[in-house]
């Protein structure tokens, strides 16, 4: 079995209104050095196989078909063996 960890981020040229709102809130709290805040997604799940290549294929397809909007987001993932 493998544990997959996926990080999804908006592409750099895509506006991030949630990041801007958080950054403005930070400034109101006195965090004046915080810049360029971007908000993304962190996703963990397990893939029930012993074949690492099959796990990689499944994770990539899961991301591309369901977890990520390919028009505005990029993703990266890692997998690790768990017992």
Backbone as a ProteinNet text record, in pm:
[ID]
protein_1_A
[PRIMARY]
XXXXXXXXXXXXXXXXXXXXXXXXXXXXXXXXXXXXXXXXXXXXXXXXXXXXXXXXXXXXXXXXXXXXXXXXXXXXXXXXXXX
[TERTIARY]
85.5	0	90.1	41.3	115.2	30.6	98.3	33.8	74.2	-24.8	0.2	-25.3	62.6	47.2	49.3	-56.9	-71.6	-79.6	-7	-16.8	-65.4	-174.7	-234.6	-219.7	-169.1	-151.4	-210.7	-262.1	-304	-178.7	-191.2	-78.7	-38.6	89.1	136.8	63	16.4	-51.1	-200	-251.5	-393.3	-411.1	-507.8	-537.2	-582.1	-545.8	-581.6	-651.3	-782.6	-853.3	-849.5	-850.8	-843.7	-707.3	-601.9	-469	-459.6	-518	-518.5	-594.1	-708.2	-787.5	-709.4	-643.8	-563.9	-449	-386	-275	-320.3	-436.5	-489.8	-519.9	-575.8	-599.9	-470.9	-366.9	-236.3	-184.9	-201	-156.2	-232.5	-362.8	-441.7	-397.1	-338	-288.1	-143.2	-86.1	49	159.4	124.9	225.5	256.3	336.2	358.8	459.3	533.2	634	583.3	459.6	402.7	362.3	409.6	381.8	343.2	267.3	237.1	180.8	83.9	20.4	-61.5	-42.6	-118.2	-177.8	-299.3	-368	-380.4	-349.1	-358.2	-432.2	-416.6	-481.5	-375.9	-393.7	-308.5	-399.7	-370.3	-458.7	-375.8	-424.7	-360.8	-460.9	-413	-497.1	-407.1	-465.8	-390.7	-429.6	-332.3	-354.8	-321.8	-419.7	-406.8	-349.9	-217.4	-145	-3.6	64.6	205	297	239	314.1	332.1	455.1	480.1	445.6	474.6	441.7	290.3	215.9	68.8	16.1	77.1	35	58.5	173.9	203.9	104.4	74.2	-21.8	-158.7	-201.9	-334.2	-341.3	-237.5	-235.6	-240	-157.8	-154.1	-289.8	-351.9	-482.8	-590.5	-585.5	-681.2	-670.9	-547	-526.2	-579.3	-541.5	-578.2	-727.8	-793.9	-935.9	-1031.8	-984.2	-1078	-1028.5	-904.6	-858.9	-813.1	-774.8	-711.6	-789.3	-804.1	-857.9	-739	-719.5	-598.6	-588	-696	-691.9	-624.9	-633.5	-581.4	-489.4	-474	-396.1	-286.5	-180.9	-74	-71.6	-10.5	-0.8	132.9	168.6	283.1	243.9	304.6	270.8	391.7	382.4	479.4	401.7	465.1	405.6	511.5	464.9	555.6	489.2	569.6	519.8	477.1	361.2	314	274.5	277.7	243.8	118.2
-117	0	123.4	228.1	353.4	467.9	561.2	685.2	792.3	859.3	967.8	1101.6	1194.5	1331.7	1422.2	1499.3	1585.2	1730.2	1816.5	1960.9	2023.5	2097.9	2164.1	2314.4	2381.4	2526.6	2590.8	2712.3	2789.5	2825.7	2829.2	2869.2	3011.9	3046.1	3179	3296.1	3282.8	3394.9	3404.2	3308.3	3307.8	3388.3	3478.6	3556.3	3464.5	3499.9	3421.1	3511.4	3533.4	3623.5	3576.9	3447.2	3397.5	3432	3416.1	3453.1	3601.3	3684.6	3829.5	3864.4	3799.9	3826.5	3788.3	3674.4	3631	3728.4	3770.6	3865.1	3997.9	4046.6	4169.7	4151.4	4035.2	4006.1	4003.5	3948.6	3944.6	4085.9	4173.1	4311.8	4381.1	4354	4412	4360.1	4243.1	4185.9	4224.3	4306.1	4355.1	4279	4185.5	4112	4189.9	4293.3	4385.3	4334.2	4229.8	4177.5	4061	4021.7	3909.4	3958.4	3887.5	3926	3804.8	3828.8	3729.2	3598.5	3607.4	3489.6	3416.9	3285.7	3201.1	3087	3051.6	2943.5	2824.4	2706.2	2585.1	2476.5	2354.4	2239	2134.8	2068.7	1958.4	1837.5	1730	1613.5	1488.7	1403.1	1274.2	1162.3	1052.1	933.1	811.7	694.9	570.4	499.8	429.8	351.1	206.3	121.4	-17.5	-105.2	-98.3	-182.1	-199.5	-301.6	-320.8	-278.8	-239.1	-201.5	-49.4	-2.9	141.1	212	150.7	212.4	227.6	124	131.1	239.2	252.3	355.9	494.2	515	644.6	678.1	581.7	603.6	640.2	566.6	592.8	729.2	764.9	896.3	1007.4	995.8	1099	1112.7	1001.1	1006.5	1061.8	1025.5	1075.8	1228.2	1277.6	1421.9	1489	1435.3	1497.9	1493.4	1386.8	1370.3	1423.9	1440.1	1477.7	1588	1582.9	1672.4	1809.6	1820.3	1942.9	1998.1	2129.7	2197	2230.4	2155.8	2173.8	2309.9	2384.8	2517.4	2621.6	2603.3	2707.2	2653.9	2521.7	2465.9	2372	2365	2268.1	2180	2062.4	1975.2	1903.8	1860.4	1772.8	1671.3	1555.5	1453.8	1368.1	1305	1204.3	1082.6	967.8	848	779.6	713.6	639.9	509	408.2	278.7	284.9	229.8	214.1	69.3	27.5	-111.9	-122.6
0	0	0	-64.9	-73.2	-18.7	45.6	88.8	-11.4	-67.9	-162.6	-95.1	-121	-72.9	-195.1	-212	-330.1	-284.5	-353.2	-331.2	-461.4	-451.6	-567.6	-547.1	-649	-642.6	-767	-748.2	-864.8	-944.3	-1074.4	-1158.3	-1123.7	-1137.1	-1095.2	-1158.1	-1280.4	-1347.4	-1314.5	-1238.9	-1201.4	-1072.8	-1073.1	-953	-840	-717.9	-600.3	-498.7	-514	-423.2	-277.6	-255.3	-117.6	-56.2	-133.2	-85.1	-53.6	-140.7	-117.4	11	33.4	153.6	279.3	275.8	391.1	414.2	307.2	320.7	380.7	338.7	396.2	545.6	581.3	722.5	801.8	742.7	809.7	835.4	737.6	754.2	868	878.8	987.5	1124.2	1126.2	1251.4	1279.2	1191.2	1214.5	1142.2	1058.8	982.7	854.8	867.2	756.4	653.9	685.5	593.4	508	524.9	449.9	311.1	207.5	69.4	-14.8	-120	-223.8	-167.9	-79.8	-21.8	-127.8	-136.7	-228.9	-146.9	-175.8	-104.8	-199	-147.9	-228.3	-152.3	-199.5	-136.1	-103.8	8.8	51.5	66	-6	-9	18.6	108.1	135.8	112.6	58.8	42.8	24.9	28.2	15.9	-113.5	-171.7	-292.3	-255.7	-268.5	-224.6	-336.1	-351.7	-446.1	-394.4	-441	-404.8	-519.1	-630.6	-750.9	-754.2	-735.9	-729.7	-859.9	-972.3	-1101.4	-1116.8	-1078.8	-1085.5	-992.2	-873.9	-779	-837.4	-898.1	-960	-1070.3	-1152.7	-1261.9	-1205	-1102.9	-1045.1	-977.8	-904.9	-838.7	-943	-1046.3	-1150.2	-1219.3	-1253	-1319.1	-1225.3	-1098.4	-999.5	-990.3	-987.8	-983.6	-1110	-1224.9	-1351.7	-1379.4	-1336.4	-1369.1	-1263.4	-1138.2	-1033.1	-940.2	-896.8	-790.7	-838.1	-964.5	-1014.5	-1133.1	-1135.8	-1253.7	-1343.4	-1451.9	-1533	-1601.8	-1605.5	-1667.5	-1579.5	-1447.5	-1357.9	-1248	-1236.5	-1126.8	-1176.2	-1097.5	-1115.7	-992	-1003.6	-888	-886.3	-768.6	-750.7	-644.7	-650.1	-552.5	-518.5	-404.4	-363.1	-317.6	-329.2	-271.9	-186.4	-82.1	4.8	46.1	63.9	104.6	251	278.9	416.9	437.4	560.6	587.9	671.1
[MASK]
+++++++++++++++++++++++++++++++++++++++++++++++++++++++++++++++++++++++++++++++++++

